[in-house]
Amino acid sequence: MSAAVKPNMFNNLKAINERPKPFQYYTAAELWTDEHTSKKMLDYHLNEEIDVSSRNARFINRSVSWIIEKFNLNNKSNVLDFGCGPGLYTSRFAERGINVTGVDFSKRSIKYAAQIASSKNLKVNYINKNYLEYETQDRFDLITMIMCDFCALSPEQRGIMLNKFKKLLKPSGNVLLDVYSLKSYNRREEIAAYEFNHLNNFWSPEDYYCFVNTFKYCDEKIILDKYTIIEKAQTRVIYNWLQYYSVETLRREFEDNGLEVLEFYSDVCGLPYDAESLEFAVVARQKN
């Protein structure tokens, strides 16, 4: 005889496996401002050998050198880095005498970046703020948004950022950002799994079970990684949305929001565009 399962367990499992509408929920604040997970994220950022929260150090060094050469940056240039994290790009720009502003949601990352700048006597303007809400009277020669941050935003949020780019650029200024490609989207599969203390206690210092649901939205080319974290005292749900692009869909989105696409690359190191790339980068400016 099988044991009866309480109805609330069935309902809980149903909720865990429920597929929301695209970008229905937004939980970035819980990921980037939580005391425990923000520390874990910073640890990933600072691991120079892996590409998790940031690219590895060798890639970043090549990327910074290419960006400086590509956009003719010098000590009179002003650069704004959205999602600067612990300053892996901004500090390197500042070391080359470039005027830099870095904006990031994570208080812990900004604090670390500021400490590094101070220890190296670098002048960097760090701002702890959700970049969707960032405003300034300054204007910039280059705005960067690296590590596919743009893909984590909803269509409405991306519209806010594209209009912000236009507003903050100098007349001759450029935007450089990277996105995930459809090649990358096609490699993803839907899954439903759970793990005890998932990712080595990434979500909490206490014991927990984490249910991981990956959903694919074929029409919109969106992936959702939904994490349901069940601890003794609470249950939390984190939604990690990612939009995937072709060069055509990215160009259309930029141009619909008043930005002219100039070039595509396979990465932010200036590698020539290849349709087989899992990511690609775009250079754009205000429409004349």
N, C-alpha and C positions, 0 to 999 in steps of 0.2 A: 504494500500500500504506500503510495507516495504521500509525502508530507504536504499539507496545504501551504500555499504562499499567500502572505497577507496582501490584500489589494493595494495598499500604499506602496509596497515594493514594486509591484507591476507598474504603477503610475510613475514611480521614481525612475525606473528603467526606461519607460516610454519617454519621459522628459529628457533624459540623458541622450537618447538617440534621436531626438526630434530635430528635424532640419529647419532652421529659421529661413526667413526671406533674406535675399542678399543685403548685407550690411544692416540687418535689422537691429543688431546690438553693437555697441562700441565700448570696449573695456580697456582701452590703451592706458588709462590712468592707473588701473589696478596693476598692470604689468610693470610700468615704468616708475611708479611712485611708491609702491609697496616696499617697506623696509627690507624684507628678506629677498624678494625677487630682484629688486634693483641692485643689490649687492652681487647676486649671481650673474646678472647681466653685465655688470662692470667687470667681473672676473673673466667672462667670455670676451669682452672688448679687449682686455689687456693681454690675452693669450696670443702672442704674436705668431704662433705656428698654425692657427686654425682660422677658418672662415665661417664664423657663426654670427656674432653680433657685429663684428667688423672684419674686414679683409685682413689677410696676413701682412706682416710688416714689409716684406719684399714687394708685394703688390702695391701697397700704399706709397712706398718710396717712388716706384716707377710712375704711379698715377700722379703724384704731386709734381714730379719733374715734367711730365707731359702737359699737365694743366697749365703750369707756369709758362711753358714755351708756347703752347697752343694759343693762349689768350694774352700773351705778351704782358704778363703781370710783373709789376715792379713796386718800388717803395711809394709810388703815388697811387697804386691801385687799391680799391676797396672791395673786399670779398665777404660775402655773407654765406655761412654754411648752416643750413637747416638740418637739424638732427645731428649735431656735431658730436654727441656722445662725450667721451673723455678727452676730446681734443686731438685725435690722431692725425687729422688733416690740418686743423687750424694751427696747431703748434708748429707743424712743418712749414706751413705758409709763413707764419710769423718769423721763423728762423731765417727765412729768405727776405725779410724786411717788408713783407706785404702787410697792409692794414686789414685785420680780420675781425669779424664778429661771428660768434658761434651761439646758436640758439638750440636748447634741448629741454625736453620735458622732465628729464631725470635730475633731481637735485643732487643726488650722489655723484653722477657723472660730471656735472658742471663743477661741483666742488673739487673733484679730483683734477679736472682740466685746469682750473684756476690755480691750484697748488703747483702743478707742473709748470705752468707759465711763470708763476712767481719764482720758483726755484731756478728757472733758466733765464730770468730777467727778460721775459718776452711780454710784449704789449698785445694782449688779446682782450676784446670786449666780450665777455661771456654773459649770457642771459638765460636764466632758468625760467622757461615759459613754454607753454604749448604753442608751437609755431603757427597754429591756426589763428591764434589771438595776437600774434606779434605785430606791432606797429612801430614805425620810426619815421623821422623826417630825413634820415640819411638815405642816400642813393648809392647804388653799387655797380661796379664794373662787371662783376661775376657773382651769380647766385648758384650754389651747389646744393644738391640733395642726393646723397650717395648711400649705397647699400639698399637700393630699391625701396626706400621709405615711401615714395610716392604711391607704390602699389598697395600699401596698407590702408589707404584712405578711401572713403566712400566717394561716389561720383560728386556729391555735393561738396565734400571736403576738398576734393581735387580741384573743383571749380574755384573754391576760395583761394587755394594756393596759387593757381595759375593767374588769377587776377591780382594776387599779392605780388607775384613775380613782376608783372607789368608795372605795377605801381612803384616798386622798389628799385627797378633797373634804371640806370642812366640811359639816355637815348641810344648810346652805342653799346650798351651792356648785353651780356649773354647769360643764359641759363644752361647748366649742365646737370643732368640727372640720369639715373639708370633705372631700368624696369625688368621684370621677368618676361620672358618670351613665350610664345605659344608652344615652342619646342619643349620648354620646361613644363608647361601646363600638361602636355600630353604624356609626360612621364609620371605624373601623379596618379595615384589610385585612391578610390574610396576605401576607408578602413573603419573598423570599430574594434577597439581593444581596450584593455585596462592593465594597469601596472601599479604595484605597490611602491610608493616613494619614487614615482616617475622622475627620470633624469637626475638620479642621485640627490633627492630632496630639493630639487629646483624650486618647487612651489611652496614649500613650508619646511621649517626645521623640525616640525613634529611629524609623526607618522601619518600617512594618508594613502588613499587609493585614488588614482587618477584615471578617469575614463577618457580616451582619446577618440574622437570622431572626426574623420576627414570627409568633407562633402565636396563634390564637384558640381558646379553650375555650368552646364555645357553651353547654354545660349549666351550667357554673360561672360564666360571664360574667367570665372572666379573660383578660388579654392578657399574653403573655410576649414581651419583646424580648431575644433571645439574641445576645450579641456574642462572637464567637470572634476573638481578637486574635492574629495570628501574626507574631512577630518572628523575627529570626535566632536568638536565643538561647533563646526560650521561646514557648509557646503558652498563652494564658489564655482562660477562658470566664467572662463576666459575665452573670448572669441578672437581668433587671429585670422583676419581676412586678407587675401591677396588677389589683386587684379592682375591678369596676364594680358600681354599685348602683342599684336603684330605691328610692323612699322606703319601700316595703313591706319590702324585704329588709334595709335598714339598720335600720328600726324593730325588726324581728324580732330581729336580731342584738344590738342594744342591750338590748332587753327580756329576751331569753334570758339575758343576763349581768347582770341586776339593775339596769339603768338605765332610767329613764323618759324617753321622748322628748317634749319640750315643743313644739318648733317646727322647721320647715324653712324655709330661705331659699335663694335662688339663688346667694348667695356670702357671704363673711364681711364684706361691707359692709352686710348687712341688706337687700339687694334682695329683694322678695317672690318666693316660690318660683314657678318657671315650669318646666313639664315639658319645655320645649325647651332648658333650660340644659344645657351640657356638664358642669357641676359643680354641686353643691349643698352647703349647709351644714346642720348639725344642732345644736340646743341640747338638752342632756339633763342630768338630775340623778339622784341616787340615788332608788330607789323608796322610798316611805314604808312 
